[in-house]
Amino acid sequence: MFNKCLSALRKHRRLLIALILITLIAPPAGLLAARGYSALQSAPQIYTFGTIPDRPVAIIFGAQIFPDGTPSAMLADRVAMGVRLYKAGKVKALLLTGDNHVVEYNEPEVMRLYALSLGMPDSALVLDYAGFRTYDSCYRARAVFKLDKAILVTQAFHLDRALLICNDLGIDSVGVAADAMRPTGYPGELLFSSELREIPATALNLFQILHDHQPRFLGDPLPIFKNNTTGIVSLY
């Protein structure tokens, strides 16, 4: 753990020093600097649907669901993009990771049902019920589900932060934005608050990476594939 933390510190030490200095002088500027760093660092890993390279799994990040068991527009876009990737042969499985902190609120199950309605086979769906935050989802994808390569699927405003986290945690990640319903399909106030939340969230995640923060919920390893390193994919 110490070596991993030291490696991350070396990788980002200039950014960390700059952030500390900027934050001491002007806290808002420090947060914006972290956001800008995330965007620049992750830009080369962002592709369109037509150009994105194949990966064994697409990680679909959770988002708001409604009491009637339907996904929000943002979540529906993410799942739909994952299904498109699968049907195009770009991935072999989808990892649906989201919040299930209480019985009545189950993002992964809603995602699964929506994916099934779009023609996704249940056998190619893997559910992560403890993806409470983006950092948790990426950490668990590596530590629990043993992924070392993935396509990340989420909205454009969230994608660079997800890529920054997953790549730093050891998952060779590329990403594609899921914004089919944007802008008219997303409530304006929700879109604004979501984009605004990315600013402090990015700074927090950088510090979590540097300190090798471990999520509260991990559990036993549940590898998705028998062999995920040679390109021979075989679901358990």
ABEGO torsion letter per residue (X at the ends): XAAAAAAAAAAAAAAAAAAAAAAAABAAAAAAAAAAAAAAAAAAABBBAAABBBBABBBBBBBBBBAAGBBBAAAAAAAAAAAAAAAAGABABBBBBBBBABAABBAAAAAAAAAAAAGBBAAABBBBAABABAAAAAAAAAAAAGBABBBBBBBAAAAAAAAAAAAAAGBBBBBBBBAAAOAAABBAAAAAAAAAAAAAAAAAAAAAAAAGBBBABBEBBBBABABAAAGBBBBX
